[in-house]
Amino acid sequence: MRFRTGVVVGAAAGYVLGARAGRARYEQIKHLAGEARKHPAVAQLADQAGGMVDAGRYVAAGALSTGAKALRVVESNAKSE
């Protein structure tokens, strides 16, 4: 499901960025995208994606913090020798 959604989003973005259909088609696509964002299912997916990003940032921050602590221990051990 996520792969399919990614493919659809990627295809849509590629079409918008690469289309040579003119300004009218661009405005139509922009309007349709705005309408899609108002749909409850899309809003729910956006909220879930935001939650996943926040969770990923938390995990990354924890990993970086742990790595920094390990480097401090190695550095202090090297100085004491």
Order of alpha helices (4+ residues) and beta strands (2+ residues): alpha-alpha-alpha
